[in-house]
Amino acid sequence: MKVLVDDLKKEHMKKIIVGGDFNMLPFYFYKSVPFFYQNQKRLLHEYLREEGFSNHCENGGYTLKSGFIKFELDGIYTRNVQPTQCGVEQSVMVSDHKPVWLEVDLAPHDAAANTAS
């Protein structure tokens, strides 16, 4: 993720949407043993926030179910984009993960029109 974010720093004013399967587990594996002291999801969210990204679908729902356990492994992050809605589509199965979607407002906004007098 650092390589991608470093490359996107060149595009600091552009509208950017990054999404996908980040395998954001709420724990860390060491040789197939889960350790709960390190939350990969929290670490990724913190890192991307520090780099100027927002996560608007953080509580969109689970994207993978394994037995009785539900995981939120996928995400969408934005920079310089105004999201309006997001979620996880539970009604379809296109892979082992449920699709995450994001609706954004791409209309140009006039800063002067947003100032109250």
N, C-alpha and C positions, 0 to 999 in steps of 0.2 A: 504494500500500500504506500510505503514511503516513496518508492520510485515514481509511482503515479502522481502522488501529491506534489513531489518536487518538480515534475514536468509541468503540472498544471499551474504552478506558481508563475510561470511565464504568461499565463492567460488571466492575470489577476482581476481584470474588469469584465471578462466574458461570463455569460450565463453557463453554469456547469451543473450537470446532473450525473452522478456516479451511482450505479446500482448493480446489484447482483448477489450471488451466493458468497458470503464472506465467512461462512462456517463459524459464526459468532457464538461459541458455546459459553455457557455460564460457568465454565471451569476450564482447567488446563490439563492436558495429557502429558505424562512423562512415561515413555515405554508402556503404553496401553493402560496406565493407571491414572484415573482422574484425580486431580487435586483441586479442591474448591477454594483455595486461597487466592487464586488469580482468575478473575472474570474477564475472558477475552472480549466479550460484548462491551463491557464497561470501558475497557482499555481502548478499543477501537473508537467508540463514541467520543471519549475524551480527547484522543489524538486528533480526530477529524474536527472537533469543535475548536481546538487550539489552532488548527490550520484554516479556520474560517468557514467550515461547512456546517450545515444544519441537518438534523435528522428529524423529519416531520412524521415519520411512520414508526416511531419507536415502539408504540403500543398497538400496532396494527393487527396483531394476532400471530398465531403460530404459522410457520412455513414448512415444517417437517414434523411428522408424527412417527415415532418409533415405538411400537407397542402402545403402552399407556402414557408414554412421555411425549410432551409437545415441546418443540424447540422453535425459537425465533432466530433462524440462521441467516436470513437474507435481509437486505436493507437497501434504502435509497437515501443518498445524501445530496444536498444541493448547496450551491454558492451563487449569490446574485440572482436567485430565482425565487419567485413568490408562489409557493405551493398553496393550493386551495383545498384539496382533499387527497387522501391516500388510504390504502388498505391492502388487505390480503384477500385474494379471491379464493374462497373455500369451496366453491361449487364445481371447479374444474380440476382435472388432474393431467398436467402436461409433462410432468417429470416426477421425481420423488419429492420435489419441493412444490409448494403452492406459489402461484405467481403474486408478486407484489406490484401494485400500481400506484401511480402518482399523477395527479392532475395539477397543472400549473397555469398561472396567469402570465401570458407572454406579452400582454399589451404594454406599450411604453407608458410610464407614469411621469407626469410633469410634477417636479418637486414644488414649483410655485403654486400649483393647484391644490397641493396637500397642506399648504400653510394657512392656518386660520388667521384672520385679521381682527 
